[in-house]
Amino acid sequence: QVQLVESGGGLVQAGGSLRLSCAASGFMFSKYDMRWYRQAPGKEREFVARINWYDGRTYYEDSVKGRFTISRDNAKNTMYLQMSSLKPEDTAKYYCDTQYQGKDYWGQGTQVTVSS
C-alpha cells in the first residue's frame, strides 16, 4: 500500500534552515508528481510546493519562493524540501502528498516551529 513518511522537522530560530524528507513506498515513485503542504494551528492546509515526475519542473506558493527548494531522488524514493530563511509564519505541520489511482495519499506530517 502507498505510504509516505515525513521527517526532518524541528525547532529552529528565524533565519535558520531545515531540510524535510518524505520517504515513499508502495507505488512507482518516479512516475508520480509529489507535493508538500502545510497546516498551521487554526488554519486550513495550504499548498507549499510541487515537483513533476516527467520533467522535474517545480512550483511554489508565493510566500516560499526563493526560500524553499523542492527536490526528489528517484533512486531513494524520497522527496525533499530544503527550507532557508525561515520565518515564524512558516511554523506549521508539513505533509507530503501524492495522487495515486485517483486518490490523495498523505503522510503523518512533521512539525516545523520557527521561533522569533
N, C-alpha and C positions, 0 to 999 in steps of 0.2 A: 504494500500500500504506500501511497505518497506520504512522505514525512519530510518536514522542514524543521531544522533545529538552529535557532539563532544563538549566538554567543558574542562576547566581547564588550557588553555594556559595562557601565560602572559610574563612579562619581568622578567628575573632572572639573577643574576651575575654568571659568570663562577664558576663552582664548586658547584652550587646550585642544587636544586631538584624541580621537578614539578610532579604532577600526572594528567594525562589526563583521561577523561572518554568518553565513547561512549555509549549513550543510544539508544537501538534498539527497533523497533516496526514493526508490520505488517507481521511478519514471526515467525516461531518457533525457536527462538534464540538458544536454547540449542542444536539444531541439525545441526548447521552450523559452519564451520570454520570462524574465524574472523581475520582480518589483520589490521595493521597500516602501512600507507605510509606517506611520507613527500615530500614536494616540496619547494626548496629554490628558491629565485628570479633568473630567467635566467637559471634554471636547470630543468631537467626532474624529474617527480615524481619518487621516489625510494621506494622500499620495506624497511620496518623497522623491523616488527615482525609479527608473526602469531601464533595463538593458535588453535589447533584442537578441534573439538566438542566431539569426541568419547573417547579420552584418555587424553585430556588436554595437549598433547605434545606441546612444544613451539619451535620456530625457530626465529633466529635473524640475521640481517645483521651484518657483521663482526665488523663494527665500533662502534656498540652499545652493543656488547656482554659484559656482566659483569657490565654494567652501567644501562641498561634498563631492566625492567621486565614487561612482558605482562601477564595479568590475566583476568578472567571472573567470573562474579557472575550470574549464570543462573536464580537464583530466582529473580534477579533485572533486568534481560535482559540488562546487562551492561558489557562492556569490559573496561579494564583499561590499562594504560601504565604508570608505575612508572619510572620516569627518574631521575637519580642521576649523580653526577659528570659531570654536563652539560658543554659543550664546545661551544665556539662561532660558530663552524661549525655545531652545532645541530640546529641553527636558521633556521626555515622553518615553513610552514603551515603544520599541521599534520592532516591527514584524516584517518577515519576508513572505512573499506570496507568489503563487503561480496558478495558472488556469490549465487544468488537465482534464481532457474529455468533457469540457463544458462546465466544470465545477471549479470553484475557487478553493485553494488549499492554503492554510496559514500555519505558521509556526506558533510556538507558545509565547514568543516575544522576549526581548531583552531590554532591561531598564537602563536608560541613559539619564543621568542627573547632572546638570551643569550649574555650579554654584557661582554666584556673582562676587 
